[in-house]
């Protein structure tokens, strides 16, 4: 079973579990969430990362479930 990474809850270290993601991209995700709220889908993530289409392996591991309303890094979730 493949373990999914919750894009809208994961910290930078957890985001690095996504195949092909580097530390700078993980920080970009966290910064985006803090400024704009949850990431809705792979296409939006691709825009944030400046890489569309995203590799299939990354899309298969990414979970875009909304963050819990108490998650401080995801306002408006």
PDB file with SEQRES, HELIX, SHEET and CRYST1 records, atoms N, CA, C and O in Angstrom:
SEQRES   1 A   77  UNK UNK UNK UNK UNK UNK UNK UNK UNK UNK UNK UNK UNK          
SEQRES   2 A   77  UNK UNK UNK UNK UNK UNK UNK UNK UNK UNK UNK UNK UNK          
SEQRES   3 A   77  UNK UNK UNK UNK UNK UNK UNK UNK UNK UNK UNK UNK UNK          
SEQRES   4 A   77  UNK UNK UNK UNK UNK UNK UNK UNK UNK UNK UNK UNK UNK          
SEQRES   5 A   77  UNK UNK UNK UNK UNK UNK UNK UNK UNK UNK UNK UNK UNK          
SEQRES   6 A   77  UNK UNK UNK UNK UNK UNK UNK UNK UNK UNK UNK UNK              
HELIX    1 AA1 UNK A   12  UNK A   15  1                                   4    
HELIX    2 AA2 UNK A   23  UNK A   36  1                                  14    
HELIX    3 AA3 UNK A   42  UNK A   49  1                                   8    
HELIX    4 AA4 UNK A   56  UNK A   61  1                                   6    
SHEET    1 AA1 2 UNK A   5  UNK A   6  0                                        
SHEET    2 AA1 2 UNK A  62  UNK A  63  1                                        
CRYST1    1.000    1.000    1.000  90.00  90.00  90.00 P 1           1          
ATOM      1  N   UNK A   1       0.827  -1.181   0.000  1.00  0.00           N  
ATOM      2  CA  UNK A   1       0.000   0.000   0.000  1.00  0.00           C  
ATOM      3  C   UNK A   1       0.878   1.255   0.000  1.00  0.00           C  
ATOM      4  O   UNK A   1       1.814   1.372   0.791  1.00  0.00           O  
ATOM      5  N   UNK A   2       0.568   2.168  -0.878  1.00  0.00           N  
ATOM      6  CA  UNK A   2       1.307   3.415  -0.984  1.00  0.00           C  
ATOM      7  C   UNK A   2       0.782   4.398   0.052  1.00  0.00           C  
ATOM      8  O   UNK A   2      -0.426   4.611   0.160  1.00  0.00           O  
ATOM      9  N   UNK A   3       1.686   4.993   0.809  1.00  0.00           N  
ATOM     10  CA  UNK A   3       1.293   5.978   1.808  1.00  0.00           C  
ATOM     11  C   UNK A   3       1.167   7.335   1.125  1.00  0.00           C  
ATOM     12  O   UNK A   3       2.075   7.778   0.422  1.00  0.00           O  
ATOM     13  N   UNK A   4       0.033   7.983   1.343  1.00  0.00           N  
ATOM     14  CA  UNK A   4      -0.226   9.296   0.760  1.00  0.00           C  
ATOM     15  C   UNK A   4       0.324  10.385   1.682  1.00  0.00           C  
ATOM     16  O   UNK A   4       0.414  10.208   2.897  1.00  0.00           O  
ATOM     17  N   UNK A   5       0.682  11.496   1.083  1.00  0.00           N  
ATOM     18  CA  UNK A   5       1.144  12.665   1.820  1.00  0.00           C  
ATOM     19  C   UNK A   5       0.060  13.729   1.681  1.00  0.00           C  
ATOM     20  O   UNK A   5      -0.299  14.119   0.570  1.00  0.00           O  
ATOM     21  N   UNK A   6      -0.457  14.194   2.812  1.00  0.00           N  
ATOM     22  CA  UNK A   6      -1.509  15.219   2.790  1.00  0.00           C  
ATOM     23  C   UNK A   6      -0.868  16.582   2.531  1.00  0.00           C  
ATOM     24  O   UNK A   6      -0.263  17.185   3.418  1.00  0.00           O  
ATOM     25  N   UNK A   7      -1.016  17.039   1.313  1.00  0.00           N  
ATOM     26  CA  UNK A   7      -0.402  18.279   0.850  1.00  0.00           C  
ATOM     27  C   UNK A   7      -0.762  19.456   1.754  1.00  0.00           C  
ATOM     28  O   UNK A   7       0.071  20.333   1.986  1.00  0.00           O  
ATOM     29  N   UNK A   8      -1.980  19.486   2.261  1.00  0.00           N  
ATOM     30  CA  UNK A   8      -2.449  20.640   3.029  1.00  0.00           C  
ATOM     31  C   UNK A   8      -2.172  20.548   4.526  1.00  0.00           C  
ATOM     32  O   UNK A   8      -2.522  21.461   5.274  1.00  0.00           O  
ATOM     33  N   UNK A   9      -1.555  19.471   4.969  1.00  0.00           N  
ATOM     34  CA  UNK A   9      -1.212  19.320   6.382  1.00  0.00           C  
ATOM     35  C   UNK A   9       0.265  19.036   6.619  1.00  0.00           C  
ATOM     36  O   UNK A   9       0.780  19.301   7.705  1.00  0.00           O  
ATOM     37  N   UNK A  10       0.934  18.512   5.636  1.00  0.00           N  
ATOM     38  CA  UNK A  10       2.320  18.065   5.815  1.00  0.00           C  
ATOM     39  C   UNK A  10       3.278  19.232   6.053  1.00  0.00           C  
ATOM     40  O   UNK A  10       3.124  20.314   5.487  1.00  0.00           O  
ATOM     41  N   UNK A  11       4.268  18.980   6.903  1.00  0.00           N  
ATOM     42  CA  UNK A  11       5.327  19.964   7.106  1.00  0.00           C  
ATOM     43  C   UNK A  11       6.381  19.755   6.015  1.00  0.00           C  
ATOM     44  O   UNK A  11       6.286  18.792   5.253  1.00  0.00           O  
ATOM     45  N   UNK A  12       7.378  20.629   5.924  1.00  0.00           N  
ATOM     46  CA  UNK A  12       8.371  20.505   4.847  1.00  0.00           C  
ATOM     47  C   UNK A  12       9.074  19.145   4.808  1.00  0.00           C  
ATOM     48  O   UNK A  12       9.338  18.625   3.724  1.00  0.00           O  
ATOM     49  N   UNK A  13       9.375  18.573   5.950  1.00  0.00           N  
ATOM     50  CA  UNK A  13      10.054  17.272   5.968  1.00  0.00           C  
ATOM     51  C   UNK A  13       9.129  16.183   5.416  1.00  0.00           C  
ATOM     52  O   UNK A  13       9.560  15.331   4.640  1.00  0.00           O  
ATOM     53  N   UNK A  14       7.868  16.217   5.817  1.00  0.00           N  
ATOM     54  CA  UNK A  14       6.910  15.224   5.312  1.00  0.00           C  
ATOM     55  C   UNK A  14       6.682  15.388   3.820  1.00  0.00           C  
ATOM     56  O   UNK A  14       6.512  14.398   3.108  1.00  0.00           O  
ATOM     57  N   UNK A  15       6.675  16.626   3.336  1.00  0.00           N  
ATOM     58  CA  UNK A  15       6.490  16.863   1.906  1.00  0.00           C  
ATOM     59  C   UNK A  15       7.629  16.264   1.083  1.00  0.00           C  
ATOM     60  O   UNK A  15       7.433  15.894  -0.075  1.00  0.00           O  
ATOM     61  N   UNK A  16       8.814  16.168   1.675  1.00  0.00           N  
ATOM     62  CA  UNK A  16       9.954  15.589   0.954  1.00  0.00           C  
ATOM     63  C   UNK A  16       9.767  14.101   0.671  1.00  0.00           C  
ATOM     64  O   UNK A  16      10.546  13.518  -0.084  1.00  0.00           O  
ATOM     65  N   UNK A  17       8.746  13.476   1.266  1.00  0.00           N  
ATOM     66  CA  UNK A  17       8.441  12.077   0.962  1.00  0.00           C  
ATOM     67  C   UNK A  17       7.805  11.930  -0.421  1.00  0.00           C  
ATOM     68  O   UNK A  17       7.704  10.820  -0.944  1.00  0.00           O  
ATOM     69  N   UNK A  18       7.379  13.038  -1.009  1.00  0.00           N  
ATOM     70  CA  UNK A  18       6.823  12.992  -2.361  1.00  0.00           C  
ATOM     71  C   UNK A  18       7.964  12.828  -3.359  1.00  0.00           C  
ATOM     72  O   UNK A  18       8.945  13.568  -3.301  1.00  0.00           O  
ATOM     73  N   UNK A  19       7.847  11.876  -4.264  1.00  0.00           N  
ATOM     74  CA  UNK A  19       8.924  11.627  -5.227  1.00  0.00           C  
ATOM     75  C   UNK A  19       9.234  12.845  -6.092  1.00  0.00           C  
ATOM     76  O   UNK A  19       8.338  13.437  -6.694  1.00  0.00           O  
ATOM     77  N   UNK A  20      10.501  13.206  -6.146  1.00  0.00           N  
ATOM     78  CA  UNK A  20      10.953  14.291  -7.007  1.00  0.00           C  
ATOM     79  C   UNK A  20      10.862  15.673  -6.406  1.00  0.00           C  
ATOM     80  O   UNK A  20      11.279  16.643  -7.039  1.00  0.00           O  
ATOM     81  N   UNK A  21      10.326  15.794  -5.197  1.00  0.00           N  
ATOM     82  CA  UNK A  21      10.204  17.099  -4.563  1.00  0.00           C  
ATOM     83  C   UNK A  21      11.482  17.433  -3.801  1.00  0.00           C  
ATOM     84  O   UNK A  21      12.026  16.582  -3.096  1.00  0.00           O  
ATOM     85  N   UNK A  22      11.965  18.673  -3.940  1.00  0.00           N  
ATOM     86  CA  UNK A  22      13.159  19.063  -3.187  1.00  0.00           C  
ATOM     87  C   UNK A  22      12.768  20.022  -2.058  1.00  0.00           C  
ATOM     88  O   UNK A  22      11.607  20.414  -1.946  1.00  0.00           O  
ATOM     89  N   UNK A  23      13.730  20.393  -1.233  1.00  0.00           N  
ATOM     90  CA  UNK A  23      13.470  21.221  -0.055  1.00  0.00           C  
ATOM     91  C   UNK A  23      12.901  22.590  -0.434  1.00  0.00           C  
ATOM     92  O   UNK A  23      12.016  23.103   0.251  1.00  0.00           O  
ATOM     93  N   UNK A  24      13.394  23.172  -1.500  1.00  0.00           N  
ATOM     94  CA  UNK A  24      12.905  24.483  -1.933  1.00  0.00           C  
ATOM     95  C   UNK A  24      11.433  24.400  -2.351  1.00  0.00           C  
ATOM     96  O   UNK A  24      10.649  25.297  -2.043  1.00  0.00           O  
ATOM     97  N   UNK A  25      11.062  23.333  -3.046  1.00  0.00           N  
ATOM     98  CA  UNK A  25       9.673  23.155  -3.451  1.00  0.00           C  
ATOM     99  C   UNK A  25       8.772  22.896  -2.242  1.00  0.00           C  
ATOM    100  O   UNK A  25       7.644  23.387  -2.190  1.00  0.00           O  
ATOM    101  N   UNK A  26       9.266  22.131  -1.275  1.00  0.00           N  
ATOM    102  CA  UNK A  26       8.491  21.875  -0.059  1.00  0.00           C  
ATOM    103  C   UNK A  26       8.218  23.193   0.666  1.00  0.00           C  
ATOM    104  O   UNK A  26       7.104  23.420   1.137  1.00  0.00           O  
ATOM    105  N   UNK A  27       9.214  24.049   0.756  1.00  0.00           N  
ATOM    106  CA  UNK A  27       9.028  25.357   1.395  1.00  0.00           C  
ATOM    107  C   UNK A  27       8.048  26.216   0.602  1.00  0.00           C  
ATOM    108  O   UNK A  27       7.265  26.962   1.189  1.00  0.00           O  
ATOM    109  N   UNK A  28       8.086  26.116  -0.729  1.00  0.00           N  
ATOM    110  CA  UNK A  28       7.150  26.881  -1.564  1.00  0.00           C  
ATOM    111  C   UNK A  28       5.710  26.453  -1.284  1.00  0.00           C  
ATOM    112  O   UNK A  28       4.806  27.288  -1.269  1.00  0.00           O  
ATOM    113  N   UNK A  29       5.496  25.166  -1.065  1.00  0.00           N  
ATOM    114  CA  UNK A  29       4.159  24.662  -0.747  1.00  0.00           C  
ATOM    115  C   UNK A  29       3.686  25.222   0.592  1.00  0.00           C  
ATOM    116  O   UNK A  29       2.559  25.704   0.706  1.00  0.00           O  
ATOM    117  N   UNK A  30       4.543  25.157   1.598  1.00  0.00           N  
ATOM    118  CA  UNK A  30       4.183  25.651   2.927  1.00  0.00           C  
ATOM    119  C   UNK A  30       3.905  27.156   2.876  1.00  0.00           C  
ATOM    120  O   UNK A  30       2.939  27.623   3.478  1.00  0.00           O  
ATOM    121  N   UNK A  31       4.727  27.903   2.178  1.00  0.00           N  
ATOM    122  CA  UNK A  31       4.538  29.349   2.049  1.00  0.00           C  
ATOM    123  C   UNK A  31       3.226  29.656   1.338  1.00  0.00           C  
ATOM    124  O   UNK A  31       2.479  30.538   1.760  1.00  0.00           O  
ATOM    125  N   UNK A  32       2.947  28.932   0.265  1.00  0.00           N  
ATOM    126  CA  UNK A  32       1.697  29.152  -0.472  1.00  0.00           C  
ATOM    127  C   UNK A  32       0.494  28.905   0.434  1.00  0.00           C  
ATOM    128  O   UNK A  32      -0.435  29.711   0.477  1.00  0.00           O  
ATOM    129  N   UNK A  33       0.518  27.788   1.155  1.00  0.00           N  
ATOM    130  CA  UNK A  33      -0.612  27.469   2.049  1.00  0.00           C  
ATOM    131  C   UNK A  33      -0.812  28.557   3.091  1.00  0.00           C  
ATOM    132  O   UNK A  33      -1.951  28.916   3.387  1.00  0.00           O  
ATOM    133  N   UNK A  34       0.258  29.085   3.649  1.00  0.00           N  
ATOM    134  CA  UNK A  34       0.160  30.122   4.671  1.00  0.00           C  
ATOM    135  C   UNK A  34      -0.439  31.418   4.111  1.00  0.00           C  
ATOM    136  O   UNK A  34      -1.140  32.139   4.821  1.00  0.00           O  
ATOM    137  N   UNK A  35      -0.162  31.703   2.859  1.00  0.00           N  
ATOM    138  CA  UNK A  35      -0.619  32.955   2.254  1.00  0.00           C  
ATOM    139  C   UNK A  35      -1.976  32.837   1.571  1.00  0.00           C  
ATOM    140  O   UNK A  35      -2.732  33.807   1.520  1.00  0.00           O  
ATOM    141  N   UNK A  36      -2.292  31.636   1.039  1.00  0.00           N  
ATOM    142  CA  UNK A  36      -3.475  31.506   0.178  1.00  0.00           C  
ATOM    143  C   UNK A  36      -4.463  30.429   0.616  1.00  0.00           C  
ATOM    144  O   UNK A  36      -5.557  30.343   0.058  1.00  0.00           O  
ATOM    145  N   UNK A  37      -4.109  29.613   1.592  1.00  0.00           N  
ATOM    146  CA  UNK A  37      -5.007  28.537   2.001  1.00  0.00           C  
ATOM    147  C   UNK A  37      -4.667  27.231   1.304  1.00  0.00           C  
ATOM    148  O   UNK A  37      -3.598  27.098   0.708  1.00  0.00           O  
ATOM    149  N   UNK A  38      -5.577  26.269   1.379  1.00  0.00           N  
ATOM    150  CA  UNK A  38      -5.284  24.923   0.895  1.00  0.00           C  
ATOM    151  C   UNK A  38      -5.075  24.842  -0.616  1.00  0.00           C  
ATOM    152  O   UNK A  38      -5.605  25.643  -1.386  1.00  0.00           O  
ATOM    153  N   UNK A  39      -4.296  23.859  -1.003  1.00  0.00           N  
ATOM    154  CA  UNK A  39      -4.045  23.559  -2.416  1.00  0.00           C  
ATOM    155  C   UNK A  39      -5.115  22.565  -2.836  1.00  0.00           C  
ATOM    156  O   UNK A  39      -5.307  21.543  -2.178  1.00  0.00           O  
ATOM    157  N   UNK A  40      -5.809  22.855  -3.924  1.00  0.00           N  
ATOM    158  CA  UNK A  40      -7.007  22.099  -4.290  1.00  0.00           C  
ATOM    159  C   UNK A  40      -6.771  20.856  -5.146  1.00  0.00           C  
ATOM    160  O   UNK A  40      -7.504  19.875  -5.026  1.00  0.00           O  
ATOM    161  N   UNK A  41      -5.761  20.889  -6.002  1.00  0.00           N  
ATOM    162  CA  UNK A  41      -5.602  19.787  -6.946  1.00  0.00           C  
ATOM    163  C   UNK A  41      -4.182  19.766  -7.531  1.00  0.00           C  
ATOM    164  O   UNK A  41      -3.392  20.682  -7.306  1.00  0.00           O  
ATOM    165  N   UNK A  42      -3.877  18.705  -8.282  1.00  0.00           N  
ATOM    166  CA  UNK A  42      -2.529  18.593  -8.861  1.00  0.00           C  
ATOM    167  C   UNK A  42      -2.156  19.754  -9.786  1.00  0.00           C  
ATOM    168  O   UNK A  42      -0.996  20.165  -9.821  1.00  0.00           O  
ATOM    169  N   UNK A  43      -3.118  20.279 -10.526  1.00  0.00           N  
ATOM    170  CA  UNK A  43      -2.802  21.381 -11.434  1.00  0.00           C  
ATOM    171  C   UNK A  43      -2.371  22.619 -10.656  1.00  0.00           C  
ATOM    172  O   UNK A  43      -1.416  23.292 -11.044  1.00  0.00           O  
ATOM    173  N   UNK A  44      -3.062  22.925  -9.565  1.00  0.00           N  
ATOM    174  CA  UNK A  44      -2.672  24.068  -8.746  1.00  0.00           C  
ATOM    175  C   UNK A  44      -1.287  23.845  -8.141  1.00  0.00           C  
ATOM    176  O   UNK A  44      -0.476  24.770  -8.092  1.00  0.00           O  
ATOM    177  N   UNK A  45      -1.014  22.630  -7.683  1.00  0.00           N  
ATOM    178  CA  UNK A  45       0.299  22.310  -7.148  1.00  0.00           C  
ATOM    179  C   UNK A  45       1.366  22.493  -8.221  1.00  0.00           C  
ATOM    180  O   UNK A  45       2.449  23.009  -7.943  1.00  0.00           O  
ATOM    181  N   UNK A  46       1.064  22.073  -9.436  1.00  0.00           N  
ATOM    182  CA  UNK A  46       2.007  22.235 -10.534  1.00  0.00           C  
ATOM    183  C   UNK A  46       2.339  23.691 -10.807  1.00  0.00           C  
ATOM    184  O   UNK A  46       3.487  24.018 -11.108  1.00  0.00           O  
ATOM    185  N   UNK A  47       1.352  24.565 -10.706  1.00  0.00           N  
ATOM    186  CA  UNK A  47       1.588  26.000 -10.898  1.00  0.00           C  
ATOM    187  C   UNK A  47       2.491  26.521  -9.791  1.00  0.00           C  
ATOM    188  O   UNK A  47       3.420  27.284 -10.055  1.00  0.00           O  
ATOM    189  N   UNK A  48       2.227  26.115  -8.552  1.00  0.00           N  
ATOM    190  CA  UNK A  48       3.037  26.552  -7.412  1.00  0.00           C  
ATOM    191  C   UNK A  48       4.491  26.106  -7.586  1.00  0.00           C  
ATOM    192  O   UNK A  48       5.421  26.858  -7.294  1.00  0.00           O  
ATOM    193  N   UNK A  49       4.670  24.884  -8.062  1.00  0.00           N  
ATOM    194  CA  UNK A  49       6.012  24.331  -8.219  1.00  0.00           C  
ATOM    195  C   UNK A  49       6.671  24.741  -9.532  1.00  0.00           C  
ATOM    196  O   UNK A  49       7.869  24.528  -9.718  1.00  0.00           O  
ATOM    197  N   UNK A  50       5.901  25.323 -10.438  1.00  0.00           N  
ATOM    198  CA  UNK A  50       6.432  25.700 -11.741  1.00  0.00           C  
ATOM    199  C   UNK A  50       6.731  24.494 -12.603  1.00  0.00           C  
ATOM    200  O   UNK A  50       7.638  24.522 -13.436  1.00  0.00           O  
ATOM    201  N   UNK A  51       5.961  23.431 -12.400  1.00  0.00           N  
ATOM    202  CA  UNK A  51       6.184  22.190 -13.153  1.00  0.00           C  
ATOM    203  C   UNK A  51       4.850  21.523 -13.448  1.00  0.00           C  
ATOM    204  O   UNK A  51       4.290  20.839 -12.592  1.00  0.00           O  
ATOM    205  N   UNK A  52       4.339  21.722 -14.664  1.00  0.00           N  
ATOM    206  CA  UNK A  52       3.117  21.041 -15.052  1.00  0.00           C  
ATOM    207  C   UNK A  52       3.349  20.442 -16.404  1.00  0.00           C  
ATOM    208  O   UNK A  52       3.863  21.139 -17.279  1.00  0.00           O  
ATOM    209  N   UNK A  53       3.010  19.207 -16.639  1.00  0.00           N  
ATOM    210  CA  UNK A  53       2.319  18.314 -15.701  1.00  0.00           C  
ATOM    211  C   UNK A  53       3.274  17.749 -14.649  1.00  0.00           C  
ATOM    212  O   UNK A  53       4.477  17.622 -14.875  1.00  0.00           O  
ATOM    213  N   UNK A  54       2.705  17.419 -13.508  1.00  0.00           N  
ATOM    214  CA  UNK A  54       3.486  16.789 -12.440  1.00  0.00           C  
ATOM    215  C   UNK A  54       3.741  15.333 -12.802  1.00  0.00           C  
ATOM    216  O   UNK A  54       2.941  14.727 -13.514  1.00  0.00           O  
ATOM    217  N   UNK A  55       4.832  14.768 -12.329  1.00  0.00           N  
ATOM    218  CA  UNK A  55       5.086  13.348 -12.569  1.00  0.00           C  
ATOM    219  C   UNK A  55       3.968  12.490 -11.960  1.00  0.00           C  
ATOM    220  O   UNK A  55       3.448  12.814 -10.892  1.00  0.00           O  
ATOM    221  N   UNK A  56       3.608  11.415 -12.630  1.00  0.00           N  
ATOM    222  CA  UNK A  56       2.553  10.520 -12.144  1.00  0.00           C  
ATOM    223  C   UNK A  56       2.854  10.008 -10.746  1.00  0.00           C  
ATOM    224  O   UNK A  56       1.949   9.879  -9.921  1.00  0.00           O  
ATOM    225  N   UNK A  57       4.127   9.715 -10.473  1.00  0.00           N  
ATOM    226  CA  UNK A  57       4.475   9.170  -9.157  1.00  0.00           C  
ATOM    227  C   UNK A  57       4.177  10.168  -8.044  1.00  0.00           C  
ATOM    228  O   UNK A  57       3.774   9.775  -6.949  1.00  0.00           O  
ATOM    229  N   UNK A  58       4.373  11.452  -8.318  1.00  0.00           N  
ATOM    230  CA  UNK A  58       4.056  12.474  -7.321  1.00  0.00           C  
ATOM    231  C   UNK A  58       2.544  12.581  -7.148  1.00  0.00           C  
ATOM    232  O   UNK A  58       2.060  12.645  -6.018  1.00  0.00           O  
ATOM    233  N   UNK A  59       1.802  12.602  -8.231  1.00  0.00           N  
ATOM    234  CA  UNK A  59       0.335  12.710  -8.163  1.00  0.00           C  
ATOM    235  C   UNK A  59      -0.277  11.521  -7.419  1.00  0.00           C  
ATOM    236  O   UNK A  59      -1.246  11.685  -6.678  1.00  0.00           O  
ATOM    237  N   UNK A  60       0.276  10.345  -7.612  1.00  0.00           N  
ATOM    238  CA  UNK A  60      -0.256   9.152  -6.954  1.00  0.00           C  
ATOM    239  C   UNK A  60      -0.073   9.217  -5.441  1.00  0.00           C  
ATOM    240  O   UNK A  60      -0.884   8.652  -4.707  1.00  0.00           O  
ATOM    241  N   UNK A  61       0.956   9.882  -4.962  1.00  0.00           N  
ATOM    242  CA  UNK A  61       1.247   9.954  -3.522  1.00  0.00           C  
ATOM    243  C   UNK A  61       0.627  11.169  -2.845  1.00  0.00           C  
ATOM    244  O   UNK A  61       0.552  11.213  -1.617  1.00  0.00           O  
ATOM    245  N   UNK A  62       0.181  12.160  -3.622  1.00  0.00           N  
ATOM    246  CA  UNK A  62      -0.357  13.398  -3.059  1.00  0.00           C  
ATOM    247  C   UNK A  62      -1.836  13.251  -2.717  1.00  0.00           C  
ATOM    248  O   UNK A  62      -2.626  12.759  -3.523  1.00  0.00           O  
ATOM    249  N   UNK A  63      -2.195  13.681  -1.518  1.00  0.00           N  
ATOM    250  CA  UNK A  63      -3.578  13.694  -1.060  1.00  0.00           C  
ATOM    251  C   UNK A  63      -3.964  15.163  -0.881  1.00  0.00           C  
ATOM    252  O   UNK A  63      -3.340  15.884  -0.103  1.00  0.00           O  
ATOM    253  N   UNK A  64      -4.992  15.598  -1.603  1.00  0.00           N  
ATOM    254  CA  UNK A  64      -5.402  17.000  -1.582  1.00  0.00           C  
ATOM    255  C   UNK A  64      -6.606  17.238  -0.686  1.00  0.00           C  
ATOM    256  O   UNK A  64      -7.318  18.228  -0.857  1.00  0.00           O  
ATOM    257  N   UNK A  65      -6.844  16.348   0.263  1.00  0.00           N  
ATOM    258  CA  UNK A  65      -7.927  16.557   1.210  1.00  0.00           C  
ATOM    259  C   UNK A  65      -7.719  17.899   1.893  1.00  0.00           C  
ATOM    260  O   UNK A  65      -6.585  18.293   2.168  1.00  0.00           O  
ATOM    261  N   UNK A  66      -8.821  18.606   2.169  1.00  0.00           N  
ATOM    262  CA  UNK A  66      -8.653  19.895   2.847  1.00  0.00           C  
ATOM    263  C   UNK A  66      -8.024  19.715   4.220  1.00  0.00           C  
ATOM    264  O   UNK A  66      -8.189  18.680   4.865  1.00  0.00           O  
ATOM    265  N   UNK A  67      -7.313  20.725   4.647  1.00  0.00           N  
ATOM    266  CA  UNK A  67      -6.699  20.702   5.973  1.00  0.00           C  
ATOM    267  C   UNK A  67      -7.780  20.869   7.028  1.00  0.00           C  
ATOM    268  O   UNK A  67      -8.843  21.423   6.749  1.00  0.00           O  
ATOM    269  N   UNK A  68      -7.514  20.399   8.223  1.00  0.00           N  
ATOM    270  CA  UNK A  68      -8.420  20.635   9.335  1.00  0.00           C  
ATOM    271  C   UNK A  68      -8.473  22.126   9.610  1.00  0.00           C  
ATOM    272  O   UNK A  68      -7.490  22.837   9.402  1.00  0.00           O  
ATOM    273  N   UNK A  69      -9.615  22.598  10.076  1.00  0.00           N  
ATOM    274  CA  UNK A  69      -9.774  24.033  10.302  1.00  0.00           C  
ATOM    275  C   UNK A  69      -8.839  24.565  11.375  1.00  0.00           C  
ATOM    276  O   UNK A  69      -8.652  25.777  11.485  1.00  0.00           O  
ATOM    277  N   UNK A  70      -8.249  23.679  12.167  1.00  0.00           N  
ATOM    278  CA  UNK A  70      -7.347  24.117  13.222  1.00  0.00           C  
ATOM    279  C   UNK A  70      -5.890  24.142  12.772  1.00  0.00           C  
ATOM    280  O   UNK A  70      -5.018  24.522  13.553  1.00  0.00           O  
ATOM    281  N   UNK A  71      -5.614  23.754  11.558  1.00  0.00           N  
ATOM    282  CA  UNK A  71      -4.237  23.733  11.079  1.00  0.00           C  
ATOM    283  C   UNK A  71      -3.768  25.175  10.864  1.00  0.00           C  
ATOM    284  O   UNK A  71      -4.299  25.864   9.993  1.00  0.00           O  
ATOM    285  N   UNK A  72      -2.787  25.643  11.637  1.00  0.00           N  
ATOM    286  CA  UNK A  72      -2.375  27.045  11.540  1.00  0.00           C  
ATOM    287  C   UNK A  72      -1.746  27.406  10.206  1.00  0.00           C  
ATOM    288  O   UNK A  72      -1.769  28.573   9.814  1.00  0.00           O  
ATOM    289  N   UNK A  73      -1.187  26.434   9.502  1.00  0.00           N  
ATOM    290  CA  UNK A  73      -0.524  26.745   8.245  1.00  0.00           C  
ATOM    291  C   UNK A  73      -1.457  26.731   7.057  1.00  0.00           C  
ATOM    292  O   UNK A  73      -1.014  26.909   5.922  1.00  0.00           O  
ATOM    293  N   UNK A  74      -2.765  26.520   7.297  1.00  0.00           N  
ATOM    294  CA  UNK A  74      -3.700  26.442   6.188  1.00  0.00           C  
ATOM    295  C   UNK A  74      -4.937  27.294   6.480  1.00  0.00           C  
ATOM    296  O   UNK A  74      -6.003  26.736   6.742  1.00  0.00           O  
ATOM    297  N   UNK A  75      -4.831  28.617   6.444  1.00  0.00           N  
ATOM    298  CA  UNK A  75      -5.982  29.462   6.746  1.00  0.00           C  
ATOM    299  C   UNK A  75      -7.092  29.288   5.722  1.00  0.00           C  
ATOM    300  O   UNK A  75      -6.834  29.114   4.531  1.00  0.00           O  
ATOM    301  N   UNK A  76      -8.284  29.335   6.182  1.00  0.00           N  
ATOM    302  CA  UNK A  76      -9.429  29.241   5.286  1.00  0.00           C  
ATOM    303  C   UNK A  76      -9.754  27.860   4.796  1.00  0.00           C  
ATOM    304  O   UNK A  76     -10.582  27.708   3.897  1.00  0.00           O  
ATOM    305  N   UNK A  77      -9.137  26.853   5.350  1.00  0.00           N  
ATOM    306  CA  UNK A  77      -9.398  25.490   4.889  1.00  0.00           C  
ATOM    307  C   UNK A  77     -10.770  25.033   5.286  1.00  0.00           C  
ATOM    308  O   UNK A  77     -11.158  23.906   4.979  1.00  0.00           O  
TER     309      UNK A  77                                                      
END                                                                             
